[in-house]
Every structure is written in C-alpha cells, then in structure tokens.
Amino acid sequence: MHRFKELEIWKRSRLFCSEIYLISSKFPESEKFGLTNQLRRASVSIPSNIAEGSSRASNKDFSRFLEITLGSAYEIETQLMIAYDLKFISKEELDKCLSELEEIIKMISKFKSNLKI
C-alpha cells in the first residue's frame, strides 16, 4: 500500500489537472458538454486513479490503475491537440501542457516499472 499524497506523480498530476481546468475555462460555451467536459474528466482521472490504485492490496492491482492513468494521459494529449486545431488554445499553451504531460507520463511509467509485482 502506498500513501498517494506523498507520491510526486500524484502531486504533479493534481496540479496539472488544475491547469487543464484553467485552460478549458476559456473554451467556447458550446463546448461545455463536449471537449471541455472530456478534457476535464480525463485530467481528473489521472490523480484519482493514482489515489485509488494506491489503496489496493497488491502492486499488481496498483499497476493496473497506473495503466488507466497512462490511457487518460494519452487521451488528454489528443484532446489538447484537437483544442489547438480548433483554435481554443494557443501554440504556447499546447506546448506547455504537452511538455508537462510528457513529464507526468515518464514519471508514471518509471514508477510503474519499479513496482515489485
């Protein structure tokens, strides 16, 4: 069992989620139930699944939750690119988010590979 609040991947992904909320708050109102909702749900999924997985009795179960977080991260990457294509975010915002997301993905992958299964 891991203490998720002490995990750097949880802390960083939680802050990233807040950034996604700020960026998506500028999306058009017509996207409230579309891309905005999808992007926010995927970003919330990352720290949430880290927290939930950390409560599991085995590292194998935790690893499965980390797989889900990686899926959410790649979903966010796609959604950010779509937001950029639709001119909802700037190139600078896209690059900043993708850079942070890439770091989070690396951290999750490394943490996952170091779990003793």
N, C-alpha and C positions, 0 to 999 in steps of 0.2 A: 504494500500500500504506500502511496506517495502523498505528500502534502502539497496539493496543487498550488496553493497560494505562495509556496516557496519556489516553484518552478519558473525559471526565466521564460520558458516558452509560453506559459500561461500569462505571465505579466505582460509580455510583449504583444501577444495576440489580443489581449484585452484592450491595450492602448490602441492597437491597430483597428479594432472594432469601433472604438470611439471616433477615430479618424474617418472611417468609412461613413459613419452617421453624419459627421460634419460635411463631408463632400457630397453625399447624396441628398442632403437637405436643400441643395441648390438645384436639384433636378427639377424639370417641369412638373407641375401638379398632376398632369395627365399620366405621369409615370409612378404615381403614388402606390398603385397596386401592381405595377409591373416591375421594371428594372430596380427601382428604389427598394421595393419590398424584397426582391430576390437577393440583391446585394447585401442588404442588412441581415437577412436571415442567415446567409452563408457566413457572414463575418461573425455573427453571434455564435454560430455553430463551432467555430474553432476553439475559443476558450471554454465553451460549455462542454464540449466532448473531452477536452483535456481534463477538466474537473471531474466529469462523470467517470471517465476511464480510470482516473487515479484512485477511485474508491473501490475498484474491483479487486477481488481477492488474488488474482493471478496477473502476472506480467503479460501472459498471452492475451487475456481479456483487455488489458490496458493497450496493448499493441493494436488490437482491432479498433479501438476508439481512435488511436492515433492515425490509423489508415483513413478513417472517416474525416479527420481533420485535414488530411492531405487532399482528399477529394474536394472538400469545401474550399480549400485554398486555390485549387486549380479552377474551380467554378468562379471564384472571385476574380481571378486573373482574366478569364474570358469575359466576365461581365464588365470589368473595368475597360477592357479594350472596346467592347460594344458602346459603353458610355462615351468613350473618346470618339469613336466613329460617328456617333450621333451628336457630337459637339457639346455634350453635357459637362465634360471636364477638359481641362487644358492638357497639353503635352507635358507640362511640368508636373501637374497633379498626377497624371498617369505614371510618369517615370518615378516619382517619389513613392507612390503606392506600390508599384511593381517591385521597386528596389526593396522596400520593407517586407513585402510579401515573400520575396525570394529568400531573404534572410530568415524569416519565420519558417519557411518550408525546409531550409537547410537544418535549422535547429531541431525541428520536429523529426526529420529523417535521421539525424545523428542520434538524438535521444532514443528513438525507436530502435535503432540498430544496436544501441548499448544496453537495452533491456535484456535481462537474463530470462530467456523463455524456456 
